[in-house]
Amino acid sequence: MLGVCYYPEHWSTEQVQKDIHLMRELGIHFVRMGEFAWSRIEPKPGQFEWRWLDEVLELVDHAGMKAVLGTPTATPPKWLIDRNPDILPVDKEGRRRKFGSRRHYCFSSPAYREEVRRIVEEMAKRYGEHQALAGWQTDNEYGCHDTARCYCPRCQEAFQEWLKEHYGTVETLNTAWGAVFWSQEYGSFEEVELPNLTSADPNPSHYLDYYRFVSDQVRNFNRIQTNILRELSPGRFVTHNFMAFFTDFDHFALGEDLDFATWDSYPLGHTEVFLAQPELTRRYAGTGHPDIPAFHHDLYRSIGRGRFWVMEQQPGPVNWAPSNVSPAPGMIRLWTWETLAHGGEVVSYFRWRQAPFAQEQMHTGLFRPDFSPDVGFYEAKQVAGELKAVELPHTQRAHVALIVDYEAAWVYEIQPHGKGVSYAGLVFHFYTVLRQLGFDIDILSAGTSLEGYELVIVPSLPIIHKKALESFTDFKGIIVFGPRTGSKTENFHIPQELPPGPLQALFPLKIVRVESLGLENTDTVVWQEKEYPVGIWKEWIETDIQPEVEWTDGRGAGFHKDSIYYLAFWPNDEFLLDFFAQLTSEAGLKPLRLPAGLRVRVRGDLAFAFNFSDVVHKTPAPPGVHFLIGTTELKPYDVAVWKGTIQ
C-alpha cells in the first residue's frame, strides 16, 4: 500500500479538501499527520483547538483512507519552553540549545515527561477510537540532529541514579571502570559527572555506561507514550520512524515496545553523507547506493519482528545533504518496489506538497508549491496502478543472516583506535558484498536464535554477552567472525584471557596485538594463492590452528576450525567476494556475481530485479518465466518482477 506525509495545518480548509480528494484518486491508503502540530493543537496552555484536525480526519474517513497520527512531542511549543526552560537540551560543549527549530528537548527532563504524558493523553482520549485512525507514530526520528545525548543537570542526576541501580556501591563502580587509572576514583555516586568537557578522553567504561544510559532513557521516554496509547487507543498500531545509519540508542530494544518499525528513506542524501566517497557519490548521484535502502529494509524488518514500513520516502531533491540532486527518472518507482520486495507493507512519500516557507522549503514533494504535480507524483501513480496487478506474498526466512549490534557501534565510537575504523562502515561492507552475490539477508540482533540459517556473518562483536555466546554455540551452520570480536568485557576492559574472550571456548586462538593501519597504509593477505591489499585494521594471532589466510610474512590472518571462521583483518571487497562465494557454495547456496548496479530480491514466489545503473542489464530470470512487470532486458532505473526464482 501507499501513504503520504501531510501537514494540513499548513494549508487552507479548501485546499485540504482538494488534497484529500487527490490522494484518493492517486491511490493513497494512509495519511500521516500531526507530528509537528502541537502549537496548533494547543496554542495556549490548556486551550485545545481540535476542530481543524477533526475535520481532516472526517475527510480522510469519507475518502476511504486511514490516518496515522503522530504524537507532537518532537516540537514542544514556545509557551511550554518559556514556562519550563530546563526542557531544553545541552550539547556536548555545555551549550544550552534554543527554541526555534525542532527536537529541542531533553529525554530526562521530568517536567517534559509530564507534559508528554498530558498531550499524548489528550490526543488519545479524543482520537484513540476514531474510525479513521489506523495507528500512531510516537514523536519523530528520536535523536535526530544529535539530540539523543544530552549533558544537562537533569541528565547528570538521572545518570547517577542509573549507576546506583546498576552497581549498588560506588566501590563496585570504581572496580568496573578501572577508576584507579589517572586517579579517577569516586567517593559517591553523586560525584560522577557526565563524560564531556574533559581535558583528555574520558574513561571508556564511563562513556559506555553513559551511552547505555542514554539508550535506556530514549526507550523509557517512548514507553511513556506507548503505554498511554495502548490503554486509550485499543486495536490501533503504535510505531516510530527511525533513521538510517543512526546508532545513538538500541533500536532493537526500543522496537520491542512497538507493533512494527518504520524508517525514513532518503537514498541520495544517505549515500553522500554516510559513504563520503566521491567516486561512489558520483556513480550513484541519481540513484543512491543500491544497498543503502535494502540494508535498512532488512534491519527494520528485524526490529519490527517481520513487519516494517517506510514512513518517509524521498520523492525528489532533498534540502539537507551537501548536494541535493534530482533522482534519476524512475527511481521513486524503483525505491517503492524495492521496499515492497523486502517485505515492506507501506511506502509513505514525504511529502504531499513542497512547503513554500520555513526550513524545508527546498525539500520537494509529490506536488510543487504552485499546487501542480511534480515528478514523484507520476511515479507514485504508476506504482499504484502496477500494484493492482501484483499480489504480494509473505516474506520468507533468508539463508544468510548478518548480526548487527548497537553496543558494538558504541565501542567502536568510543575507541576507534585509528582512521577509517567505523562499525557501521564495516557492517555495511559485509552486507553489500553479500548483496552483490545475489543473496537475501536477514539482519539479526546478537543473541537471536540462528536456527535455520546456512551462513551467519558477525562482522564484529566486541562484547559477547552470554546469550550471544549460547546462540553461536548452538548454531550448526557456517559462521564467520570479523575483527575485534570478543575484544572487550562488559565493562570495556581487555579480557583477562585476551581477545576474542569468551569466543575462545569455541575457537582456540588469542589476539596478542592489534594495529590500526589508517587509510593510507596497506598490507597484503594471501588466500588460495591470490593476494589482496587490505588496510585499516590488523591483528596478531597466537594459535595452534593452521592459518587459512596469511600475511605476506607468513603470519596468520584468517583461521578456520570446523564450521567457524575468524578474520583478523579488515577485508576489502575483492577478498570478501571471493571468500563468501566459496563459503556459500560449500553451504549449498548458489552465489551470483551481479553487475555493480543490479540487485535482486525474492519475496515468496516472486522474484525482483532492480537496475541502479544507466546501462541495460539482463535479469537473472530462468527462461520462460512469466513477467508481471518488465522483461528480461532491464532498462536503466527500471524494475522487473516475475513468478519464480532467480537463475
C-alpha positions as CSV (number, residue, x, y, z in Angstrom):
1,M,0.0,0.0,0.0
2,L,1.0,3.6,-0.4
3,G,0.9,6.5,2.0
4,V,1.8,10.2,2.2
5,C,3.0,12.6,4.9
6,Y,0.7,15.6,5.1
7,Y,0.6,18.8,7.0
8,P,-3.0,20.2,6.9
9,E,-2.1,22.9,9.4
10,H,0.0,24.5,6.5
11,W,-2.9,24.9,4.1
12,S,-6.4,26.4,3.9
13,T,-9.5,24.3,4.6
14,E,-10.5,24.5,0.9
15,Q,-7.0,23.2,-0.2
16,V,-7.1,20.4,2.4
17,Q,-10.4,19.2,0.9
18,K,-8.9,19.2,-2.6
19,D,-5.8,17.4,-1.4
20,I,-7.7,14.6,0.3
21,H,-9.7,14.1,-2.9
22,L,-6.5,13.9,-5.0
23,M,-4.9,11.5,-2.6
24,R,-7.8,9.1,-3.0
25,E,-7.6,9.4,-6.8
26,L,-3.8,8.7,-6.7
27,G,-4.3,5.5,-4.7
28,I,-3.1,6.6,-1.3
29,H,-4.2,4.4,1.6
30,F,-2.6,6.1,4.6
31,V,-2.1,9.7,5.6
32,R,0.4,10.5,8.3
33,M,0.0,13.9,10.0
34,G,0.1,15.8,13.3
35,E,3.7,15.0,14.4
36,F,4.7,18.7,14.4
37,A,1.4,20.3,15.2
38,W,1.5,20.9,19.0
39,S,1.2,24.7,18.6
40,R,-1.9,24.4,16.5
41,I,-3.4,21.7,18.8
42,E,-2.7,23.6,22.0
43,P,-1.9,27.3,21.1
44,K,-2.0,28.3,24.8
45,P,-1.7,26.2,28.0
46,G,-4.8,24.1,28.4
47,Q,-6.5,25.7,25.4
48,F,-7.1,23.0,22.8
49,E,-8.1,23.6,19.2
50,W,-9.3,20.3,17.8
51,R,-11.7,21.4,15.1
52,W,-9.3,21.6,12.2
53,L,-7.9,18.1,13.0
54,D,-11.5,16.8,13.5
55,E,-12.4,18.0,10.0
56,V,-9.3,16.5,8.4
57,L,-9.9,13.1,10.0
58,E,-13.5,13.2,8.8
59,L,-12.3,13.9,5.2
60,V,-9.8,11.1,5.4
61,D,-12.5,8.7,6.6
62,H,-15.0,9.8,4.0
63,A,-12.4,9.2,1.3
64,G,-11.9,5.6,2.4
65,M,-8.4,6.2,3.6
66,K,-6.8,5.8,7.1
67,A,-4.9,8.2,9.2
68,V,-1.6,7.7,11.1
69,L,-1.4,10.3,13.9
70,G,2.0,11.4,15.2
71,T,2.3,12.5,18.8
72,P,3.6,16.1,18.6
73,T,6.4,15.7,21.1
74,A,9.3,16.4,18.8
75,T,8.3,20.1,18.8
76,P,7.3,21.5,22.2
77,P,5.7,25.0,21.7
78,K,7.3,28.2,22.7
79,W,4.9,28.8,25.6
80,L,6.0,25.5,27.1
81,I,9.7,26.2,26.8
82,D,9.2,29.7,28.3
83,R,7.4,28.1,31.3
84,N,10.0,25.2,31.7
85,P,13.3,26.3,30.1
86,D,15.0,23.2,31.7
87,I,13.3,21.2,29.0
88,L,15.9,22.5,26.5
89,P,18.9,20.1,26.0
90,V,22.6,20.8,26.5
91,D,25.1,19.8,23.9
92,K,28.5,18.1,24.4
93,E,30.2,21.5,24.6
94,G,27.9,22.5,27.5
95,R,25.8,24.9,25.5
96,R,22.0,25.0,26.1
97,R,20.2,24.7,22.8
98,K,17.5,27.3,22.0
99,F,13.9,27.2,20.7
100,G,13.4,27.8,17.0
101,S,13.7,24.5,15.2
102,R,12.7,21.0,16.4
103,R,13.8,18.2,18.8
104,H,14.6,20.9,21.4
105,Y,14.0,18.8,24.5
106,C,15.9,16.6,26.9
107,F,14.8,12.9,27.3
108,S,15.5,13.1,31.0
109,S,13.6,16.2,31.8
110,P,10.9,15.4,34.5
111,A,8.9,18.5,33.5
112,Y,8.9,17.5,29.9
113,R,7.9,13.9,30.6
114,E,4.9,15.2,32.5
115,E,3.9,17.4,29.6
116,V,4.4,14.5,27.2
117,R,2.0,12.4,29.3
118,R,-0.5,15.2,29.3
119,I,-0.5,15.9,25.5
120,V,-0.5,12.3,24.5
121,E,-3.4,11.5,26.8
122,E,-5.4,14.4,25.4
123,M,-4.8,13.2,21.8
124,A,-5.5,9.6,22.6
125,K,-8.7,10.4,24.5
126,R,-10.0,12.4,21.6
127,Y,-8.9,10.3,18.7
128,G,-7.9,6.9,20.1
129,E,-11.0,5.2,18.8
130,H,-11.8,7.3,15.8
131,Q,-12.8,5.1,12.9
132,A,-10.4,6.8,10.5
133,L,-7.4,6.1,12.8
134,A,-5.2,3.2,11.8
135,G,-2.4,3.8,14.3
136,W,0.1,6.1,16.0
137,Q,3.7,7.2,15.3
138,T,5.4,8.3,18.6
139,D,7.3,11.5,18.3
140,N,9.5,11.8,15.2
141,E,13.1,10.5,14.5
142,Y,14.4,10.1,18.0
143,G,17.9,11.5,18.3
144,C,17.9,13.4,15.0
145,H,20.2,16.5,15.0
146,D,22.4,14.9,17.6
147,T,19.8,15.2,20.3
148,A,19.8,11.7,22.0
149,R,22.8,12.5,24.2
150,C,22.2,15.5,26.4
151,Y,24.6,16.9,29.0
152,C,22.3,18.9,31.2
153,P,22.0,18.7,35.1
154,R,18.8,16.6,34.8
155,C,20.7,14.0,32.7
156,Q,23.5,14.0,35.3
157,E,21.1,13.4,38.1
158,A,19.3,10.6,36.2
159,F,22.7,9.1,35.2
160,Q,23.8,8.9,38.8
161,E,20.6,7.1,39.7
162,W,21.1,4.7,36.8
163,L,24.6,3.9,38.1
164,K,23.3,3.3,41.6
165,E,20.8,0.9,40.3
166,H,23.4,-1.0,38.1
167,Y,26.3,-1.1,40.5
168,G,24.9,-0.8,44.0
169,T,28.0,0.6,45.6
170,V,30.5,3.1,44.4
171,E,33.3,0.7,45.1
172,T,31.8,-1.7,42.6
173,L,31.7,1.1,40.1
174,N,35.3,2.1,40.7
175,T,36.4,-1.5,40.0
176,A,34.2,-1.9,36.9
177,W,35.5,1.3,35.4
178,G,39.1,0.8,36.4
179,A,38.9,4.2,38.0
180,V,42.2,3.8,39.8
181,F,43.7,4.8,36.4
182,W,44.6,8.5,36.4
183,S,43.2,8.8,39.9
184,Q,39.6,8.8,38.7
185,E,38.1,7.0,41.8
186,Y,34.8,8.3,43.2
187,G,33.7,8.5,46.8
188,S,30.0,8.6,46.0
189,F,27.7,8.3,43.0
190,E,26.9,12.0,43.4
191,E,30.4,12.8,42.4
192,V,30.1,11.2,39.0
193,E,29.7,13.7,36.2
194,L,28.8,13.3,32.5
195,P,31.7,12.3,30.2
196,N,32.2,15.6,28.4
197,L,34.4,18.7,28.6
198,T,37.4,16.7,30.0
199,S,41.0,17.6,29.2
200,A,41.7,14.3,27.6
201,D,39.5,11.4,26.6
202,P,37.1,10.3,29.4
203,N,37.3,6.8,30.8
204,P,35.9,4.5,28.1
205,S,33.9,2.5,30.7
206,H,32.3,5.8,31.8
207,Y,31.5,6.6,28.2
208,L,30.0,3.1,27.5
209,D,27.7,3.3,30.6
210,Y,26.6,6.8,29.6
211,Y,25.7,5.5,26.2
212,R,23.8,2.6,27.7
213,F,22.0,5.1,30.0
214,V,21.0,7.3,27.0
215,S,19.6,4.3,25.2
216,D,17.6,3.4,28.2
217,Q,16.3,7.0,28.6
218,V,15.1,7.1,25.0
219,R,13.3,3.8,25.4
220,N,11.7,4.9,28.7
221,F,10.6,8.1,27.1
222,N,9.0,6.2,24.2
223,R,7.3,3.8,26.7
224,I,5.5,6.7,28.4
225,Q,3.8,7.3,25.1
226,T,3.2,3.6,24.0
227,N,1.7,2.8,27.4
228,I,-0.9,5.6,27.1
229,L,-1.7,4.8,23.5
230,R,-2.3,1.1,24.2
231,E,-4.6,1.9,27.0
232,L,-6.6,4.7,25.3
233,S,-6.5,3.6,21.7
234,P,-7.0,-0.2,21.7
235,G,-6.7,-2.0,18.4
236,R,-4.6,0.6,16.8
237,F,-0.9,0.1,16.0
238,V,2.0,2.0,17.6
239,T,5.2,2.6,15.7
240,H,8.1,5.0,15.4
241,N,10.0,6.3,12.4
242,F,13.7,5.5,12.8
243,M,16.6,6.9,10.7
244,A,19.4,5.5,8.5
245,F,22.8,4.6,10.0
246,F,21.9,6.0,13.4
247,T,23.3,4.2,16.4
248,D,22.9,6.5,19.4
249,F,20.4,4.2,21.0
250,D,19.5,0.5,20.7
251,H,16.7,0.2,18.1
252,F,16.2,-3.5,18.8
253,A,15.4,-2.7,22.5
254,L,13.0,0.2,21.6
255,G,11.4,-1.9,18.9
256,E,10.2,-4.4,21.5
257,D,7.7,-1.8,22.6
258,L,6.3,-1.2,19.0
259,D,3.9,-3.2,16.8
260,F,6.3,-2.8,13.9
261,A,9.1,-0.5,12.8
262,T,9.2,2.3,10.3
263,W,12.1,4.2,8.9
264,D,12.7,7.3,6.7
265,S,14.4,6.6,3.4
266,Y,16.4,9.3,1.6
267,P,18.8,7.3,-0.6
268,L,20.6,10.2,-2.2
269,G,21.4,12.1,0.9
270,H,22.3,8.9,2.8
271,T,24.8,7.9,0.1
272,E,26.6,11.2,0.1
273,V,26.6,11.7,3.9
274,F,27.3,8.2,5.0
275,L,29.7,6.9,2.4
276,A,31.5,10.2,1.9
277,Q,33.4,8.6,-1.1
278,P,33.5,10.9,-4.1
279,E,33.7,8.1,-6.6
280,L,30.6,6.3,-5.3
281,T,28.8,9.6,-4.8
282,R,29.3,10.4,-8.5
283,R,28.5,6.9,-9.7
284,Y,25.2,6.8,-7.7
285,A,24.4,10.5,-7.7
286,G,20.9,10.0,-9.1
287,T,20.1,6.6,-7.6
288,G,21.8,6.3,-4.2
289,H,24.0,3.4,-3.4
290,P,22.0,0.2,-4.3
291,D,22.4,-1.4,-0.9
292,I,21.6,1.5,1.5
293,P,17.8,1.3,1.3
294,A,18.0,-2.5,1.2
295,F,20.2,-2.7,4.3
296,H,17.7,-0.6,6.3
297,H,14.7,-2.5,5.0
298,D,16.3,-5.7,6.3
299,L,17.4,-4.1,9.5
300,Y,13.9,-2.6,10.3
301,R,12.1,-5.7,9.2
302,S,14.0,-7.4,12.0
303,I,13.5,-4.7,14.5
304,G,9.8,-4.8,13.7
305,R,9.7,-8.6,14.1
306,G,8.9,-9.2,10.5
307,R,7.0,-6.0,9.8
308,F,8.1,-2.6,8.6
309,W,7.0,0.5,6.7
310,V,8.9,3.3,5.0
311,M,7.3,6.2,6.7
312,E,9.1,8.8,4.7
313,Q,10.2,8.1,1.1
314,Q,12.3,10.6,-0.8
315,P,10.2,12.0,-3.7
316,G,12.8,14.3,-5.3
317,P,15.7,16.5,-4.3
318,V,16.0,17.0,-0.5
319,N,17.3,20.0,1.4
320,W,19.9,18.7,3.9
321,A,22.7,16.9,2.1
322,P,26.0,18.6,0.9
323,S,24.5,18.4,-2.6
324,N,20.9,17.8,-3.5
325,V,20.5,16.4,-7.0
326,S,17.4,15.1,-8.6
327,P,16.7,11.3,-8.6
328,A,17.2,9.7,-11.9
329,P,13.9,9.2,-13.8
330,G,12.2,6.1,-12.5
331,M,14.0,6.0,-9.1
332,I,11.0,6.9,-6.9
333,R,9.2,4.0,-8.5
334,L,12.2,1.7,-8.1
335,W,12.7,2.6,-4.4
336,T,9.0,1.9,-3.8
337,W,9.1,-1.5,-5.4
338,E,12.3,-2.4,-3.6
339,T,10.7,-1.6,-0.3
340,L,7.8,-4.0,-1.1
341,A,10.3,-6.7,-2.3
342,H,12.0,-6.6,1.1
343,G,8.7,-7.1,2.9
344,G,7.6,-3.5,3.4
345,E,3.9,-3.1,4.0
346,V,3.5,0.6,3.2
347,V,5.6,3.2,1.4
348,S,4.7,6.7,2.5
349,Y,6.1,9.6,0.5
350,F,7.5,12.7,2.2
351,R,5.7,14.9,1.5
352,W,2.5,15.6,-0.3
353,R,3.4,19.2,-1.2
354,Q,6.6,21.1,-1.1
355,A,6.3,23.8,1.5
356,P,7.0,27.4,0.2
357,F,8.2,28.6,3.6
358,A,10.4,27.7,6.6
359,Q,13.3,25.3,6.9
360,E,12.2,22.6,4.5
361,Q,11.1,24.8,1.6
362,M,13.9,23.3,-0.6
363,H,12.6,19.8,0.0
364,T,10.5,18.5,-2.8
365,G,7.1,16.7,-2.5
366,L,4.7,14.9,-4.8
367,F,3.3,18.4,-5.6
368,R,5.1,21.6,-6.2
369,P,4.4,24.8,-4.2
370,D,2.2,26.0,-7.0
371,F,-0.1,23.0,-6.4
372,S,0.8,21.2,-9.6
373,P,2.1,17.6,-9.7
374,D,5.8,17.1,-9.5
375,V,7.8,14.2,-11.0
376,G,7.3,12.0,-7.9
377,F,3.5,12.2,-8.3
378,Y,3.6,10.5,-11.6
379,E,6.0,7.7,-10.5
380,A,3.8,7.1,-7.4
381,K,0.8,6.9,-9.6
382,Q,2.5,4.4,-11.8
383,V,3.2,2.2,-8.8
384,A,-0.4,2.5,-7.6
385,G,-1.5,1.2,-11.0
386,E,1.0,-1.7,-11.1
387,L,0.1,-2.8,-7.6
388,K,-3.4,-3.7,-8.8
389,A,-1.9,-6.5,-10.9
390,V,0.6,-7.9,-8.4
391,E,-0.4,-9.9,-5.3
392,L,2.5,-9.7,-2.8
393,P,3.1,-12.9,-0.9
394,H,4.6,-13.2,2.6
395,T,8.3,-12.9,3.0
396,Q,10.4,-15.9,4.0
397,R,13.5,-16.6,6.0
398,A,16.7,-15.9,4.2
399,H,19.6,-18.4,4.0
400,V,22.1,-15.9,5.2
401,A,22.0,-13.9,8.4
402,L,24.0,-10.8,9.4
403,I,24.5,-9.9,13.1
404,V,24.1,-6.2,14.0
405,D,24.7,-4.8,17.5
406,Y,24.3,-1.2,18.7
407,E,26.6,-1.7,21.7
408,A,29.3,-2.7,19.2
409,A,28.8,0.6,17.5
410,W,29.3,2.4,20.8
411,V,32.6,0.5,21.5
412,Y,33.9,1.5,18.1
413,E,32.8,5.1,18.5
414,I,34.5,5.4,22.0
415,Q,37.8,3.8,21.0
416,P,38.1,3.5,17.2
417,H,41.9,3.3,17.5
418,G,42.5,4.8,14.1
419,K,41.2,6.5,10.9
420,G,38.6,4.5,8.9
421,V,37.6,2.3,11.8
422,S,33.8,2.5,11.7
423,Y,31.4,-0.2,12.9
424,A,28.6,0.9,10.6
425,G,31.0,1.0,7.7
426,L,32.3,-2.5,8.4
427,V,28.8,-4.0,8.7
428,F,27.6,-2.3,5.6
429,H,30.8,-3.5,3.8
430,F,29.9,-7.1,4.6
431,Y,26.3,-6.6,3.7
432,T,26.9,-5.1,0.3
433,V,29.2,-7.9,-0.8
434,L,26.6,-10.5,0.1
435,R,24.1,-8.5,-2.0
436,Q,26.5,-8.4,-4.9
437,L,26.5,-12.2,-4.7
438,G,22.7,-12.2,-5.1
439,F,21.7,-13.2,-1.6
440,D,18.7,-12.2,0.5
441,I,19.8,-11.3,4.0
442,D,18.2,-11.4,7.4
443,I,19.7,-8.9,9.9
444,L,19.6,-10.2,13.5
445,S,20.5,-8.8,16.9
446,A,23.2,-10.6,18.9
447,G,21.7,-13.5,20.9
448,T,18.9,-14.3,18.5
449,S,18.4,-17.9,17.6
450,L,20.3,-18.8,14.5
451,E,18.4,-22.0,13.7
452,G,17.5,-22.5,10.1
453,Y,20.3,-20.4,8.6
454,E,23.1,-21.9,6.4
455,L,25.6,-19.0,6.9
456,V,25.8,-16.4,9.7
457,I,28.1,-13.4,9.4
458,V,29.3,-11.5,12.5
459,P,31.2,-8.5,11.1
460,S,32.4,-7.6,14.6
461,L,31.0,-8.1,18.1
462,P,33.5,-6.6,20.7
463,I,31.3,-7.6,23.7
464,I,30.0,-11.1,23.6
465,H,27.2,-11.5,26.2
466,K,26.2,-14.9,27.5
467,K,23.0,-15.1,25.3
468,A,25.0,-14.4,22.2
469,L,27.7,-17.0,23.0
470,E,24.9,-19.6,23.6
471,S,23.4,-18.8,20.1
472,F,26.8,-19.2,18.5
473,T,27.5,-22.4,20.4
474,D,24.1,-23.9,19.3
475,F,24.5,-23.0,15.7
476,K,25.3,-25.9,13.3
477,G,26.0,-23.9,10.1
478,I,28.9,-21.9,8.9
479,I,29.7,-18.8,10.9
480,V,32.2,-16.0,10.2
481,F,33.6,-13.6,12.8
482,G,35.3,-10.4,11.8
483,P,37.9,-8.3,13.6
484,R,37.6,-7.0,17.2
485,T,35.1,-9.7,18.1
486,G,35.4,-10.6,21.8
487,S,37.9,-7.8,22.3
488,K,36.2,-6.2,25.3
489,T,34.4,-7.3,28.5
490,E,31.1,-5.9,29.5
491,N,32.9,-3.2,31.5
492,F,35.1,-2.2,28.5
493,H,38.3,-4.0,29.6
494,I,40.5,-6.2,27.6
495,P,39.5,-9.8,28.6
496,Q,41.9,-11.4,31.1
497,E,42.3,-14.4,28.7
498,L,42.8,-11.9,25.8
499,P,40.5,-11.4,22.8
500,P,38.4,-13.0,21.5
501,G,37.4,-13.5,25.1
502,P,34.6,-16.0,25.6
503,L,34.8,-17.0,21.9
504,Q,37.9,-19.0,22.8
505,A,35.6,-21.7,24.2
506,L,34.6,-22.3,20.5
507,F,37.8,-21.3,18.8
508,P,41.2,-21.6,20.5
509,L,43.2,-18.6,19.4
510,K,44.4,-15.4,21.1
511,I,44.8,-11.9,19.7
512,V,48.0,-10.6,21.3
513,R,48.4,-7.3,19.5
514,V,46.4,-5.0,17.2
515,E,47.5,-2.4,14.6
516,S,45.4,0.3,13.1
517,L,46.8,1.0,9.6
518,G,44.7,4.1,8.9
519,L,43.5,5.0,5.4
520,E,46.9,5.4,3.8
521,N,48.8,2.3,4.9
522,T,48.1,-1.1,3.4
523,D,49.3,-4.6,3.9
524,T,48.6,-7.8,1.9
525,V,46.9,-11.0,2.8
526,V,47.1,-14.2,0.7
527,W,44.3,-16.6,0.3
528,Q,44.4,-19.6,-2.1
529,E,47.5,-18.2,-3.8
530,K,45.8,-14.9,-4.5
531,E,47.0,-11.6,-3.0
532,Y,44.6,-9.0,-1.6
533,P,45.6,-5.5,-0.4
534,V,44.0,-4.6,2.9
535,G,44.2,-1.7,5.3
536,I,42.6,-0.1,8.4
537,W,42.9,-3.0,10.9
538,K,45.3,-5.9,11.6
539,E,45.6,-8.4,14.4
540,W,48.4,-10.6,15.6
541,I,47.3,-14.1,16.4
542,E,48.7,-16.9,18.6
543,T,47.1,-20.4,18.0
544,D,48.0,-23.9,17.0
545,I,45.4,-23.8,14.2
546,Q,47.0,-23.6,10.8
547,P,46.0,-20.3,9.1
548,E,43.8,-20.3,6.0
549,V,44.7,-16.7,5.2
550,E,48.2,-15.4,5.7
551,W,50.0,-12.1,5.7
552,T,52.9,-12.0,3.3
553,D,55.4,-12.6,6.1
554,G,53.7,-15.9,6.8
555,R,51.8,-14.9,10.0
556,G,48.2,-16.0,10.2
557,A,45.4,-13.5,9.1
558,G,42.4,-15.9,8.9
559,F,41.6,-19.1,10.6
560,H,39.1,-22.0,10.2
561,K,38.1,-24.6,12.7
562,D,35.1,-26.9,12.0
563,S,32.5,-24.5,10.6
564,I,33.8,-21.4,12.4
565,Y,36.0,-18.8,10.6
566,Y,37.8,-15.8,12.1
567,L,39.2,-12.9,10.0
568,A,41.9,-11.0,11.9
569,F,41.9,-8.1,9.4
570,W,39.6,-5.5,7.7
571,P,38.8,-7.3,4.4
572,N,38.3,-5.5,1.1
573,D,35.6,-6.1,-1.4
574,E,37.6,-8.4,-3.6
575,F,38.5,-10.7,-0.8
576,L,35.0,-10.9,0.6
577,L,33.5,-11.6,-2.8
578,D,35.9,-14.5,-3.4
579,F,35.7,-15.7,0.2
580,F,31.9,-15.6,0.5
581,A,31.4,-17.1,-2.9
582,Q,33.3,-20.1,-1.8
583,L,31.6,-20.4,1.6
584,T,28.1,-20.1,0.2
585,S,28.9,-22.7,-2.4
586,E,30.1,-25.0,0.4
587,A,26.8,-24.3,2.2
588,G,24.8,-25.5,-0.8
589,L,23.8,-22.0,-2.0
590,K,24.3,-20.5,-5.4
591,P,26.2,-17.2,-5.4
592,L,25.9,-14.8,-8.4
593,R,28.3,-12.1,-9.5
594,L,25.9,-9.3,-10.2
595,P,27.0,-6.2,-12.1
596,A,27.6,-3.1,-9.9
597,G,24.2,-1.5,-10.5
598,L,22.0,-4.7,-10.5
599,R,20.3,-6.1,-7.4
600,V,17.8,-8.9,-6.9
601,R,15.4,-10.0,-4.1
602,V,12.9,-12.8,-3.6
603,R,9.6,-12.4,-1.8
604,G,7.6,-15.7,-1.6
605,D,7.1,-16.9,-5.1
606,L,8.0,-13.6,-6.7
607,A,11.5,-12.5,-7.8
608,F,12.5,-8.9,-8.3
609,A,15.4,-7.2,-10.2
610,F,16.4,-3.5,-9.8
611,N,18.7,-1.6,-12.1
612,F,20.5,1.3,-10.3
613,S,22.7,2.0,-13.4
614,D,22.4,3.9,-16.6
615,V,23.0,0.8,-18.8
616,V,20.8,-2.1,-19.8
617,H,21.2,-5.3,-17.7
618,K,19.8,-8.7,-18.3
619,T,17.7,-10.0,-15.4
620,P,18.8,-13.4,-13.8
621,A,15.4,-14.9,-14.6
622,P,15.1,-18.5,-15.7
623,P,14.0,-19.0,-19.4
624,G,10.2,-18.9,-19.9
625,V,9.1,-17.3,-16.7
626,H,6.1,-15.1,-16.6
627,F,6.9,-11.4,-16.0
628,L,4.4,-9.4,-14.1
629,I,6.4,-6.2,-14.5
630,G,9.1,-5.6,-17.1
631,T,11.0,-8.0,-19.3
632,T,14.3,-9.9,-19.4
633,E,16.0,-6.7,-20.6
634,L,16.1,-4.4,-17.7
635,K,16.4,-0.7,-18.8
636,P,18.2,1.9,-16.7
637,Y,16.5,2.7,-13.4
638,D,13.8,0.0,-14.2
639,V,12.2,-2.8,-12.2
640,A,11.3,-6.3,-13.2
641,V,9.0,-8.7,-11.3
642,W,8.4,-12.3,-12.3
643,K,6.9,-15.5,-11.0
644,G,9.6,-18.0,-10.0
645,T,13.2,-17.9,-8.7
646,I,16.5,-16.3,-9.6
647,Q,18.7,-18.3,-12.0
